[in-house]
Amino acid sequence: MLRTILAAGLALAAAGLLSGCGAGYYKSNAGAGTAQLSLVRGAMHLGGRSLQVYSAYRDAQCKDTSGTGRLAAMLTYTTLRKAATVDAGQRLYLAAGLHGYGVTSSPPRGPGTFYDGPGMYLVQGTCLNLVSFVPQPQHDYEVVQEETGARACELRVLDRSTGAPPPDLAKENPSACPRDTAQ
């Protein structure tokens, strides 16, 4: 039991360190019209060993420019929903990454895996999605990424005023973004 608690603590620390190495934090432009995002923690069935990260950019390559980057990070069972304010009237590129970690007696090998000592590993980039749309001023959007299969997820955006996706919602290619886009 103590080993599991310590391992979970180490995994959280590793996730924090790794996620701090990527992009900065998103900041809406002062004076611009804004919209609200309700970022929902999806994939609850994965258990307590996953991290959901949402980030926002101003281009399809997820360039780390001033005011772009992380919107929220949520661990399973600790946070179910977070709110973010974004610029309205201009295209927003929304990246969502789901990362898992676990405890084992033998370390996993291969790309996308971070090994942090005996019995601890962090799997990077279980899935990454990128969508874009133009948020409308004073609108509220619900954003959720859920697992749809092994290492596969779907990112959904709904305008709460209509209950439907934004009409200009586009699925983008996340491979055009750097590996640490949603860490």
C-alpha positions as a Markdown table, in Angstrom:
| # | Residue | x | y | z |
|---|---|---|---|---|
| 1 | Met | 0.0 | 0.0 | 0.0 |
| 2 | Leu | 2.8 | 2.4 | 1.0 |
| 3 | Arg | 4.7 | 1.5 | -2.2 |
| 4 | Thr | 1.6 | 2.3 | -4.3 |
| 5 | Ile | 1.1 | 5.7 | -2.6 |
| 6 | Leu | 4.8 | 6.6 | -3.0 |
| 7 | Ala | 4.7 | 5.4 | -6.6 |
| 8 | Ala | 1.7 | 7.5 | -7.3 |
| 9 | Gly | 3.3 | 10.5 | -5.7 |
| 10 | Leu | 6.4 | 10.0 | -7.8 |
| 11 | Ala | 4.3 | 9.8 | -11.0 |
| 12 | Leu | 2.6 | 13.0 | -10.1 |
| 13 | Ala | 5.9 | 14.7 | -9.5 |
| 14 | Ala | 7.3 | 13.3 | -12.8 |
| 15 | Ala | 4.1 | 14.5 | -14.7 |
| 16 | Gly | 4.5 | 18.0 | -13.2 |
| 17 | Leu | 8.2 | 18.2 | -14.1 |
| 18 | Leu | 7.6 | 16.9 | -17.6 |
| 19 | Ser | 4.6 | 19.1 | -18.2 |
| 20 | Gly | 6.5 | 22.2 | -17.1 |
| 21 | Cys | 9.1 | 21.7 | -19.8 |
| 22 | Gly | 6.6 | 22.3 | -22.6 |
| 23 | Ala | 4.7 | 25.4 | -23.6 |
| 24 | Gly | 3.8 | 28.3 | -21.4 |
| 25 | Tyr | 0.2 | 29.2 | -20.4 |
| 26 | Tyr | -2.5 | 30.6 | -22.6 |
| 27 | Lys | -3.5 | 34.2 | -21.9 |
| 28 | Ser | -6.3 | 36.1 | -23.7 |
| 29 | Asn | -5.5 | 39.5 | -25.2 |
| 30 | Ala | -6.5 | 42.4 | -23.1 |
| 31 | Gly | -9.5 | 44.3 | -24.5 |
| 32 | Ala | -10.4 | 41.6 | -26.9 |
| 33 | Gly | -13.9 | 40.0 | -26.9 |
| 34 | Thr | -13.8 | 36.7 | -25.0 |
| 35 | Ala | -15.6 | 33.4 | -24.8 |
| 36 | Gln | -15.6 | 30.8 | -22.0 |
| 37 | Leu | -14.4 | 27.2 | -22.3 |
| 38 | Ser | -15.6 | 24.6 | -19.7 |
| 39 | Leu | -12.8 | 22.0 | -19.9 |
| 40 | Val | -14.1 | 18.6 | -18.8 |
| 41 | Arg | -12.0 | 15.7 | -17.5 |
| 42 | Gly | -12.8 | 12.9 | -19.8 |
| 43 | Ala | -11.7 | 9.3 | -19.8 |
| 44 | Met | -12.8 | 8.8 | -16.1 |
| 45 | His | -12.8 | 5.0 | -16.6 |
| 46 | Leu | -9.0 | 4.9 | -16.9 |
| 47 | Gly | -8.7 | 5.1 | -13.2 |
| 48 | Gly | -6.5 | 7.3 | -11.1 |
| 49 | Arg | -3.5 | 7.0 | -13.3 |
| 50 | Ser | -4.0 | 9.5 | -16.1 |
| 51 | Leu | -3.5 | 13.2 | -16.8 |
| 52 | Gln | -5.7 | 15.2 | -19.2 |
| 53 | Val | -4.1 | 18.4 | -20.6 |
| 54 | Tyr | -5.7 | 21.1 | -22.7 |
| 55 | Ser | -3.7 | 23.8 | -24.5 |
| 56 | Ala | -4.6 | 26.7 | -26.9 |
| 57 | Tyr | -2.6 | 28.1 | -29.8 |
| 58 | Arg | -3.1 | 30.7 | -32.6 |
| 59 | Asp | -1.9 | 28.5 | -35.5 |
| 60 | Ala | -2.1 | 24.8 | -36.7 |
| 61 | Gln | 1.6 | 24.2 | -35.9 |
| 62 | Cys | 1.0 | 25.0 | -32.2 |
| 63 | Lys | 3.8 | 27.6 | -32.2 |
| 64 | Asp | 4.8 | 28.5 | -28.6 |
| 65 | Thr | 4.3 | 32.3 | -28.9 |
| 66 | Ser | 3.5 | 34.8 | -26.2 |
| 67 | Gly | 0.1 | 34.1 | -24.7 |
| 68 | Thr | -0.3 | 30.6 | -26.0 |
| 69 | Gly | 0.0 | 27.3 | -24.2 |
| 70 | Arg | -1.6 | 25.3 | -21.5 |
| 71 | Leu | -5.2 | 26.1 | -20.5 |
| 72 | Ala | -5.6 | 23.3 | -17.8 |
| 73 | Ala | -4.2 | 20.0 | -16.6 |
| 74 | Met | -6.4 | 17.5 | -14.7 |
| 75 | Leu | -5.6 | 14.3 | -12.9 |
| 76 | Thr | -8.3 | 11.6 | -12.7 |
| 77 | Tyr | -10.4 | 11.9 | -9.6 |
| 78 | Thr | -8.8 | 15.2 | -8.5 |
| 79 | Thr | -10.4 | 17.6 | -10.9 |
| 80 | Leu | -13.5 | 17.1 | -13.1 |
| 81 | Arg | -13.8 | 20.5 | -14.7 |
| 82 | Lys | -11.9 | 23.7 | -15.2 |
| 83 | Ala | -12.8 | 27.0 | -16.8 |
| 84 | Ala | -10.7 | 29.1 | -19.2 |
| 85 | Thr | -11.3 | 32.4 | -21.0 |
| 86 | Val | -10.2 | 32.6 | -24.6 |
| 87 | Asp | -10.1 | 35.3 | -27.3 |
| 88 | Ala | -13.3 | 35.4 | -29.4 |
| 89 | Gly | -13.5 | 36.3 | -33.1 |
| 90 | Gln | -10.3 | 34.7 | -34.1 |
| 91 | Arg | -9.4 | 31.0 | -34.9 |
| 92 | Leu | -8.4 | 29.1 | -31.8 |
| 93 | Tyr | -6.4 | 25.9 | -32.1 |
| 94 | Leu | -7.3 | 23.6 | -29.2 |
| 95 | Ala | -5.0 | 20.7 | -28.4 |
| 96 | Ala | -5.9 | 18.0 | -26.0 |
| 97 | Gly | -3.5 | 15.3 | -24.7 |
| 98 | Leu | -4.3 | 12.3 | -22.5 |
| 99 | His | -1.3 | 10.8 | -20.7 |
| 100 | Gly | -1.2 | 7.6 | -18.6 |
| 101 | Tyr | 1.2 | 6.3 | -16.0 |
| 102 | Gly | 1.5 | 3.1 | -14.0 |
| 103 | Val | 3.5 | 1.1 | -11.6 |
| 104 | Thr | 5.3 | -2.1 | -12.7 |
| 105 | Ser | 8.2 | -4.3 | -11.7 |
| 106 | Ser | 9.8 | -4.0 | -15.1 |
| 107 | Pro | 10.2 | -0.7 | -17.0 |
| 108 | Pro | 8.5 | -0.3 | -20.4 |
| 109 | Arg | 10.8 | 0.4 | -23.3 |
| 110 | Gly | 10.3 | 2.4 | -26.5 |
| 111 | Pro | 9.5 | 5.9 | -27.6 |
| 112 | Gly | 7.1 | 8.0 | -25.6 |
| 113 | Thr | 7.9 | 6.4 | -22.3 |
| 114 | Phe | 9.6 | 8.1 | -19.4 |
| 115 | Tyr | 11.2 | 5.8 | -16.8 |
| 116 | Asp | 11.8 | 7.2 | -13.3 |
| 117 | Gly | 13.3 | 4.5 | -11.3 |
| 118 | Pro | 12.3 | 1.0 | -10.1 |
| 119 | Gly | 8.6 | 0.3 | -10.5 |
| 120 | Met | 7.6 | 3.7 | -12.0 |
| 121 | Tyr | 6.9 | 4.7 | -15.6 |
| 122 | Leu | 5.0 | 7.5 | -17.3 |
| 123 | Val | 3.6 | 7.0 | -20.8 |
| 124 | Gln | 3.7 | 10.1 | -22.8 |
| 125 | Gly | 1.1 | 11.0 | -25.4 |
| 126 | Thr | -1.4 | 8.2 | -25.0 |
| 127 | Cys | -3.4 | 10.3 | -27.5 |
| 128 | Leu | -3.3 | 13.8 | -28.9 |
| 129 | Asn | -6.1 | 15.7 | -30.7 |
| 130 | Leu | -6.1 | 19.1 | -32.3 |
| 131 | Val | -9.3 | 21.0 | -33.4 |
| 132 | Ser | -9.9 | 24.6 | -34.4 |
| 133 | Phe | -12.8 | 27.0 | -34.4 |
| 134 | Val | -13.7 | 30.7 | -34.0 |
| 135 | Pro | -15.2 | 31.2 | -30.6 |
| 136 | Gln | -18.0 | 33.7 | -30.6 |
| 137 | Pro | -18.0 | 36.6 | -28.1 |
| 138 | Gln | -19.9 | 35.8 | -24.8 |
| 139 | His | -20.4 | 32.1 | -25.8 |
| 140 | Asp | -19.7 | 29.2 | -23.5 |
| 141 | Tyr | -18.3 | 26.0 | -24.9 |
| 142 | Glu | -17.9 | 22.6 | -23.3 |
| 143 | Val | -14.7 | 20.7 | -24.3 |
| 144 | Val | -14.2 | 17.1 | -23.5 |
| 145 | Gln | -11.7 | 14.5 | -24.8 |
| 146 | Glu | -12.7 | 10.8 | -24.2 |
| 147 | Glu | -11.0 | 7.6 | -25.0 |
| 148 | Thr | -12.5 | 5.7 | -27.9 |
| 149 | Gly | -10.1 | 2.8 | -28.1 |
| 150 | Ala | -6.5 | 1.7 | -27.3 |
| 151 | Arg | -4.4 | 4.9 | -27.6 |
| 152 | Ala | -7.2 | 6.6 | -29.4 |
| 153 | Cys | -9.3 | 9.6 | -28.2 |
| 154 | Glu | -11.9 | 11.9 | -29.6 |
| 155 | Leu | -12.1 | 15.6 | -28.8 |
| 156 | Arg | -15.6 | 17.2 | -28.7 |
| 157 | Val | -16.5 | 20.9 | -28.5 |
| 158 | Leu | -20.1 | 21.9 | -28.0 |
| 159 | Asp | -21.6 | 25.5 | -27.9 |
| 160 | Arg | -23.7 | 25.4 | -24.8 |
| 161 | Ser | -26.2 | 27.9 | -26.3 |
| 162 | Thr | -27.1 | 25.5 | -29.2 |
| 163 | Gly | -26.0 | 22.1 | -27.9 |
| 164 | Ala | -24.2 | 21.6 | -31.1 |
| 165 | Pro | -20.5 | 21.8 | -32.3 |
| 166 | Pro | -19.5 | 25.2 | -33.6 |
| 167 | Pro | -20.4 | 25.4 | -37.3 |
| 168 | Asp | -16.7 | 26.0 | -38.3 |
| 169 | Leu | -15.2 | 23.3 | -36.0 |
| 170 | Ala | -12.4 | 21.6 | -37.9 |
| 171 | Lys | -10.4 | 18.6 | -37.0 |
| 172 | Glu | -6.7 | 19.4 | -37.5 |
| 173 | Asn | -3.6 | 17.2 | -37.9 |
| 174 | Pro | -1.9 | 17.1 | -34.4 |
| 175 | Ser | 1.3 | 15.7 | -35.9 |
| 176 | Ala | 2.1 | 19.2 | -37.2 |
| 177 | Cys | 2.5 | 20.2 | -33.6 |
| 178 | Pro | 5.6 | 19.7 | -31.4 |
| 179 | Arg | 5.6 | 16.5 | -29.3 |
| 180 | Asp | 5.1 | 18.5 | -26.0 |
| 181 | Thr | 2.0 | 20.4 | -27.3 |
| 182 | Ala | -0.3 | 19.1 | -24.7 |
| 183 | Gln | 1.9 | 18.1 | -21.8 |
